[in-house]
Amino acid sequence: MKNRLAISVFWALTGTTVLTATAFAHDMGSHGHGTSDAQMKKLHAMMPMFAVAVAGMDEALAKEDTATVKKEAHRILHEIPELKRSKPHKHAEQRKRFAEHADLLKAAVTTTMDLAGKGDLAAARHAFSKIGEACTACHAVFRD
C-alpha cells in the first residue's frame, strides 16, 4: 500500500511540476533549433496530459478499476503519433531515437491496458512500472 501511495504521489508531483515549470523553463518564446512554436506548444500540452493520465492509471490500478485504466491509456495512445512527429528539446537531430522512445511508451501503456483488461492486475502493475521507465529514459536524453 505504501508503494502505491508513493507512486501516486510521485506522478502527482511530476504532473504538477510539469504543469507549472513548462512556461518558466522555456520563457514561452521560440526555442530556435528549427523547432516551431506550434510544435513546442503541442509538446508542452502533451507532457502534462501524459502525467495526469499516468497518475489516473496508477490510481485506477490501485482501485482495480480496469475501465479507467483503459480510458487513461487511450488518452496517451491517442497522442503517441503526434509525439512521434514532435521535435524534442535537445538532440533534435536524433528524431529516430526520439520516436523509438515514444514506441517504448506506447508498448508499456498498451501492455498495461491489455493486462488490466484481462484482469491480470499483478502483471498490469508490473507493466505499469515500465511506463515510468520509458518516460524517465526519454526525458534523460531529450528534455531541457
GIHUGI-V192104 format. One record per residue. RES is the residue in one small letter. SS is DSSP state (H for helix, E for strand, L for the rest). NEAR is the number of other C-alpha atoms within 10 Angstrom. Layout:
RES:SS:NEAR + RES:SS:NEAR
This chain:
m:L:7 + k:H:7 + n:H:8 + r:H:14 + l:H:13 + a:H:11 + i:H:17 + s:H:19 + v:H:13 + f:H:14 + w:H:21 + a:H:17 + l:H:15 + t:H:15 + g:H:21 + t:H:14 + t:H:13 + v:H:18 + l:H:17 + t:H:11 + a:H:12 + t:H:15 + a:H:12 + f:H:8 + a:H:10 + h:H:14 + d:L:10 + m:L:13 + g:L:9 + s:L:13 + h:L:13 + g:L:9 + h:L:12 + g:L:9 + t:L:15 + s:L:13 + d:H:14 + a:H:11 + q:H:16 + m:H:20 + k:H:11 + k:H:14 + l:H:19 + h:H:17 + a:H:14 + m:H:17 + m:H:18 + p:H:19 + m:H:18 + f:H:20 + a:H:24 + v:H:22 + a:H:22 + v:H:25 + a:H:22 + g:H:20 + m:H:28 + d:H:24 + e:H:18 + a:H:19 + l:H:23 + a:H:16 + k:H:11 + e:L:16 + d:L:17 + t:H:22 + a:H:15 + t:H:19 + v:H:26 + k:H:19 + k:H:16 + e:H:23 + a:H:24 + h:H:16 + r:H:15 + i:H:23 + l:H:19 + h:H:11 + e:H:17 + i:H:18 + p:H:14 + e:H:14 + l:H:22 + k:H:18 + r:H:14 + s:L:20 + k:L:22 + p:L:24 + h:L:18 + k:L:14 + h:L:15 + a:H:16 + e:H:11 + q:H:13 + r:H:16 + k:H:11 + r:H:16 + f:H:23 + a:H:20 + e:H:13 + h:H:22 + a:H:23 + d:H:17 + l:H:19 + l:H:22 + k:H:21 + a:H:17 + a:H:23 + v:H:28 + t:H:21 + t:H:20 + t:H:27 + m:H:28 + d:H:19 + l:H:19 + a:H:25 + g:H:16 + k:L:10 + g:L:14 + d:L:13 + l:H:20 + a:H:12 + a:H:14 + a:H:24 + r:H:19 + h:H:14 + a:H:21 + f:H:24 + s:H:15 + k:H:18 + i:H:21 + g:H:18 + e:H:14 + a:H:20 + c:H:17 + t:H:13 + a:H:14 + c:H:20 + h:H:16 + a:H:11 + v:H:16 + f:H:18 + r:L:12 + d:L:11
